[in-house]
C-alpha cells in the first residue's frame, strides 16, 4: 500500500515508487556528489527514513498508517504536510553485501560465502543485490542482480592482505546512490579491525547516512556466547548498525550465522518508508538528529539516528 500527499491508498507499490522517483527528479534529489573529504553528499530537498517496527516480542507489525508515526528532526516534529510519501514494506530494496576477504578470514571464508548465499536466498523477486569483497582493496564480485546465486568467481576468492572495511562501506554507498530504490541496505561480514582504509569510520558512516542506507553488521570474530575477540572491532560495527537503524550480530558461524542472515533478509521485507521535506533547509553540512515515535507504547521502532545536511558549495 502506498500513500501519496493526500494519503489515499494505491494498490500497487510500483505506482508509489514511480511517484517518488518523479518527485526526486523534480526536486533535484538524485544528484550525488563527493566532497573533498571523500564523503558522499546528497543534493536533496527530501529525507528518506526507513523504519522497522516490532512488538515487545520482536515480531514485525504490519498494517500501520502514517498517523501511527511521529517524526522529529532536532527535537521538532515534522508535520504531515511535509511528508511527500509513505509506503509499506512491499517496496523493493537494493543491497550490497560486503565480504571480508582479508588474511584473518582464511578459516571463515567458506562460512561467510554460505551466509551471503543464505541472504540472497531470502530476498524477494523484486529485490536486487550486489556483492563486493574487500581486503587490501575493494572489488566487485557481482553487480546488482535479482539472481540468488553467487557469481562463480566468488568461489575462487582467497583470503589475503589487509582490511579496508571503511573504504568498502564508502564504495557500497556510492554504488547504492545510483540505484532508484528508496530502500537501501549494506550488509557487512567481517572479523577484523580496519587496517588499510583511506576513509575513517566516521566518513564511512556519513556516506551510508547520506543515501539513507541501513547497515547490518556481522562480527565473525565472536566466540561462543556472542562475545567478540576484538571489542574495538565490535564497537565500530555496532556503531555502523545503530546509527543507521540496522542490526549488529556477533557470531562465529554455524546455525547462528545462517539464522542471522535469514533474519536480515526478512527484516528488509518488513519496513515502512517515510519521505519528507526537512524542517531545517540550511545547507550548512551539520548533523540533524532524527527520532521516530509510535502511537502505541508496545511498539518499538528502529531507524537511522540522523543525517548530515548538504553543504553549500
SEMARRO-792300 format. One record per residue (C-alpha): residue number from 1; residue in one letter; x, y, z negated. Coordinates in pm, whole numbers, padded with zeros to 5 digits, always signed. Each point is the difference from the previous one (the first is absolute). Example, Ala and Ser with C-alpha at 12.3 -4.5 7.8 and 13.67 -1.06 7.14 Angstrom:
// SEMARRO-792300
  num  residu       x       y       z
    1       a  +01230  -00450  -00780
    2       s  +00137  +00344  +00066
//
This chain:
// SEMARRO-792300
  num  residu       x       y       z
    1       x  +00000  +00000  +00000
    2       x  +00133  +00345  +00096
    3       x  -00129  +00328  -00132
    4       x  +00055  +00323  +00193
    5       x  -00023  +00358  -00123
    6       x  -00370  -00035  -00071
    7       x  +00075  -00350  -00137
    8       x  -00256  -00175  +00216
    9       x  +00076  -00368  +00050
   10       x  +00169  -00139  +00309
   11       x  -00026  -00375  +00057
   12       x  +00341  -00050  +00164
   13       x  +00340  +00098  -00143
   14       x  +00137  +00082  +00345
   15       x  -00228  +00302  +00029
   16       x  +00138  +00140  -00322
   17       x  +00355  -00069  +00109
   18       x  -00051  +00180  +00332
   19       x  -00156  +00293  -00181
   20       x  +00290  +00020  -00241
   21       x  +00251  -00012  +00286
   22       x  -00188  +00277  +00181
   23       x  +00012  +00214  -00313
   24       x  +00369  -00072  -00039
   25       x  +00072  +00115  +00354
   26       x  -00221  +00304  -00035
   27       x  +00166  +00114  -00322
   28       x  +00354  -00090  +00095
   29       x  +00017  -00280  -00250
   30       x  +00207  -00243  +00200
   31       x  +00310  +00209  +00064
   32       x  +00284  -00162  -00192
   33       x  +00346  +00150  -00038
   34       x  +00317  -00064  -00198
   35       x  +00154  +00272  -00214
   36       x  +00374  +00049  -00044
   37       x  -00017  -00220  -00310
   38       x  -00125  -00295  +00208
   39       x  -00337  -00008  -00176
   40       x  -00310  -00024  +00215
   41       x  -00243  +00290  -00022
   42       x  -00349  +00001  +00148
   43       x  -00128  +00317  +00166
   44       x  -00353  -00063  -00123
   45       x  -00313  +00167  -00126
   46       x  -00128  -00331  -00136
   47       x  +00091  -00230  -00289
   48       x  -00073  -00372  +00033
   49       x  -00056  -00181  -00331
   50       x  -00040  -00379  -00011
   51       x  -00157  -00132  -00321
   52       x  -00014  -00357  -00133
   53       x  -00290  -00046  -00243
   54       x  -00029  -00295  -00240
   55       x  -00208  -00082  -00306
   56       x  +00146  -00079  -00340
   57       x  +00053  -00359  +00112
   58       x  +00207  +00102  +00301
   59       x  -00265  -00084  +00261
   60       x  -00044  +00235  +00295
   61       x  -00313  +00213  -00010
   62       x  -00189  +00044  +00331
   63       x  -00291  +00224  +00088
   64       x  +00114  +00328  -00156
   65       x  -00096  +00334  +00155
   66       x  +00174  +00335  +00011
   67       x  -00204  +00120  -00298
   68       x  +00171  -00268  -00211
   69       x  +00339  +00169  +00046
   70       x  +00141  +00325  -00137
   71       x  +00332  +00113  +00145
   72       x  +00224  +00255  -00171
   73       x  +00293  +00189  +00147
   74       x  +00228  +00160  -00259
   75       x  -00281  -00038  -00253
   76       x  -00264  +00174  +00212
   77       x  -00289  -00197  +00147
   78       x  -00021  -00041  +00376
   79       x  -00364  +00074  +00079
   80       x  -00195  -00224  +00242
   81       x  -00015  +00288  +00250
   82       x  +00376  -00042  +00054
   83       x  -00029  -00372  +00074
   84       x  +00012  -00068  +00373
   85       x  -00045  -00378  -00009
   86       x  -00068  -00286  -00239
   87       x  +00039  -00361  +00107
   88       x  -00016  -00342  -00158
   89       x  +00244  -00282  +00045
   90       x  -00112  -00112  +00345
   91       x  +00244  +00251  +00153
   92       x  +00316  -00166  +00135
   93       x  +00346  +00058  -00143
   94       x  +00357  -00006  +00127
   95       x  +00282  -00140  -00212
   96       x  +00375  -00047  +00013
   97       x  +00163  -00294  -00179
   98       x  +00356  +00080  -00113
   99       x  +00206  -00314  -00044
  100       x  +00324  +00030  -00201
  101       x  +00271  -00197  +00183
  102       x  +00298  +00123  -00201
  103       x  +00260  -00245  -00130
  104       x  -00168  -00049  -00338
  105       x  -00311  -00137  +00175
  106       x  +00178  -00301  +00147
  107       x  -00169  -00252  -00230
  108       x  -00338  +00173  +00024
  109       x  -00030  +00078  +00370
  110       x  -00209  -00306  +00084
  111       x  -00240  +00085  -00283
  112       x  -00022  +00360  +00119
  113       x  -00082  -00107  +00356
  114       x  -00269  -00234  -00127
  115       x  -00151  +00282  -00206
  116       x  -00003  +00229  +00304
  117       x  -00183  -00267  +00199
  118       x  -00247  -00039  -00285
  119       x  -00068  +00374  +00011
  120       x  -00049  +00000  +00378
  121       x  -00237  -00297  -00029
  122       x  -00216  +00199  -00240
  123       x  -00054  +00295  +00234
  124       x  -00324  +00051  +00184
  125       x  -00039  -00013  +00377
  126       x  +00004  +00379  +00040
  127       x  +00303  +00066  -00225
  128       x  +00352  +00040  +00139
  129       x  +00340  -00059  -00159
  130       x  +00365  +00049  +00088
  131       x  +00299  -00168  -00165
  132       x  +00342  +00158  -00065
  133       x  +00307  -00144  -00165
  134       x  +00256  +00201  -00192
  135       x  +00356  -00072  -00116
  136       x  +00279  +00243  +00093
  137       x  -00239  +00139  +00263
  138       x  -00374  -00006  +00073
  139       x  -00117  -00197  +00304
  140       x  -00342  -00099  +00141
  141       x  -00088  -00367  +00004
  142       x  -00332  +00047  +00175
  143       x  -00206  +00300  +00104
  144       x  -00357  +00071  -00109
  145       x  -00216  -00290  +00102
  146       x  -00319  -00183  -00087
  147       x  +00201  -00323  +00019
  148       x  +00015  -00202  -00319
  149       x  +00333  -00178  +00057
  150       x  +00348  +00138  -00053
  151       x  +00203  +00056  +00315
  152       x  +00242  -00287  +00078
  153       x  +00299  +00224  -00073
  154       x  -00113  +00024  -00364
  155       x  +00109  -00360  -00051
  156       x  +00352  +00068  +00123
  157       x  +00062  +00279  -00250
  158       x  +00285  -00050  -00244
  159       x  +00057  +00186  -00326
  160       x  +00293  +00239  +00022
  161       x  +00151  +00324  -00123
  162       x  -00135  +00289  -00203
  163       x  -00354  +00118  -00083
  164       x  -00164  +00300  +00173
  165       x  -00334  -00011  -00178
  166       x  -00065  +00376  +00003
  167       x  +00089  +00036  +00368
  168       x  -00236  -00290  +00074
  169       x  -00291  +00176  -00171
  170       x  +00074  +00319  +00197
  171       x  +00010  -00197  +00326
  172       x  -00327  -00178  -00084
  173       x  -00164  +00336  -00069
  174       x  +00120  +00134  +00335
  175       x  -00144  -00301  +00181
  176       x  -00333  +00025  -00184
  177       x  -00024  +00374  +00069
  178       x  -00050  -00085  +00367
  179       x  -00293  -00232  -00070
  180       x  -00363  +00118  +00036
  181       x  -00128  -00203  -00297
  182       x  -00095  +00214  -00302
  183       x  +00106  -00276  -00241
  184       x  +00369  -00081  -00012
  185       x  +00207  -00229  -00221
  186       x  +00365  -00090  -00056
  187       x  +00076  -00342  -00149
  188       x  +00348  -00049  -00147
  189       x  +00172  -00330  -00083
  190       x  +00331  +00063  -00171
  191       x  +00219  -00131  -00279
  192       x  +00261  +00272  -00037
  193       x  +00089  +00360  -00057
  194       x  +00057  +00230  +00296
  195       x  +00373  +00013  +00072
  196       x  +00038  +00157  +00345
  197       x  -00285  +00237  +00093
  198       x  +00043  +00356  +00121
  199       x  -00338  +00090  -00151
  200       x  -00066  +00019  -00374
  201       x  -00290  -00186  -00161
  202       x  -00172  +00338  -00043
  203       x  +00023  +00075  +00371
  204       x  -00126  -00348  +00082
  205       x  -00300  +00046  -00228
  206       x  -00076  +00343  +00148
  207       x  +00006  -00149  +00350
  208       x  -00258  -00261  -00095
  209       x  -00217  +00255  -00182
  210       x  +00015  +00237  +00297
  211       x  -00190  -00246  +00218
  212       x  -00224  -00132  -00278
  213       x  +00158  -00346  +00001
  214       x  -00060  -00236  -00292
  215       x  +00309  -00194  -00110
  216       x  -00020  -00357  -00130
  217       x  +00335  -00103  -00147
  218       x  +00107  -00354  -00088
  219       x  +00311  -00040  -00216
  220       x  +00143  -00341  +00086
  221       x  +00280  +00028  -00257
  222       x  -00253  -00085  -00272
  223       x  +00052  -00301  -00222
  224       x  -00265  -00208  -00175
  225       x  -00250  +00216  -00181
  226       x  +00018  +00280  +00256
  227       x  +00308  +00166  -00151
  228       x  +00240  +00159  +00247
  229       x  +00370  -00086  +00000
  230       x  +00061  +00362  +00095
  231       x  -00218  +00245  -00198
  232       x  +00122  +00293  +00208
  233       x  -00117  -00168  +00320
  234       x  -00335  -00077  -00158
  235       x  -00036  +00362  -00109
  236       x  +00052  +00131  +00354
  237       x  -00238  -00251  +00157
  238       x  -00261  +00058  -00270
  239       x  +00022  +00376  +00055
  240       x  -00056  -00043  +00374
  241       x  -00313  -00205  -00069
  242       x  -00148  +00209  -00279
  243       x  +00049  +00338  +00168
  244       x  -00164  -00117  +00323
  245       x  -00288  -00191  -00160
  246       x  +00134  -00345  +00083
  247       x  +00112  -00292  -00214
  248       x  +00330  -00124  -00142
  249       x  +00053  -00375  -00033
  250       x  +00300  -00172  -00159
  251       x  +00034  -00364  +00101
  252       x  +00293  -00225  +00102
  253       x  -00208  -00194  +00251
  254       x  -00217  -00310  +00004
  255       x  -00376  +00016  -00057
  256       x  +00028  +00343  -00164
  257       x  +00154  +00152  +00312
  258       x  -00252  -00161  +00236
  259       x  -00288  +00111  -00220
  260       x  +00134  +00356  -00020
  261       x  +00006  +00037  +00377
  262       x  -00346  -00144  +00044
  263       x  -00126  +00249  -00258
  264       x  +00171  +00292  +00174
  265       x  -00164  -00085  +00332
  266       x  -00333  -00042  -00177
  267       x  +00033  +00334  -00175
  268       x  +00069  +00184  +00323
  269       x  -00332  -00133  +00125
  270       x  -00183  +00153  -00299
  271       x  +00069  +00372  -00003
  272       x  -00188  +00326  +00028
  273       x  +00143  +00289  +00205
  274       x  -00078  +00363  -00080
  275       x  +00125  +00270  +00238
  276       x  -00020  +00359  -00118
  277       x  +00130  +00352  +00052
  278       x  +00242  +00095  -00279
  279       x  -00089  +00271  -00247
  280       x  +00346  +00153  +00020
  281       x  +00083  +00088  +00360
  282       x  +00338  +00158  -00078
  283       x  +00284  -00146  +00208
  284       x  +00248  +00009  -00284
  285       x  +00135  -00356  +00003
  286       x  -00113  -00051  -00358
  287       x  -00147  -00307  -00167
  288       x  -00380  -00021  -00036
  289       x  -00135  -00245  -00258
  290       x  -00303  -00211  +00087
  291       x  -00240  -00176  -00233
  292       x  -00311  -00207  +00064
  293       x  -00282  -00048  -00251
  294       x  -00285  -00245  +00044
  295       x  -00364  +00032  -00100
  296       x  -00002  -00311  -00220
  297       x  +00231  -00051  -00295
  298       x  +00050  -00371  +00069
  299       x  +00155  +00072  +00342
  300       x  +00372  +00048  +00055
  301       x  +00128  +00197  +00298
  302       x  +00358  -00018  +00131
  303       x  +00137  +00245  +00257
  304       x  +00306  +00210  +00069
  305       x  +00096  +00251  -00267
  306       x  +00050  +00293  +00234
  307       x  +00167  +00131  +00312
  308       x  +00255  +00260  +00101
  309       x  -00141  +00292  +00194
  310       x  +00134  +00099  +00338
  311       x  +00282  +00253  -00014
  312       x  -00023  +00303  +00225
  313       x  +00262  +00014  +00272
//
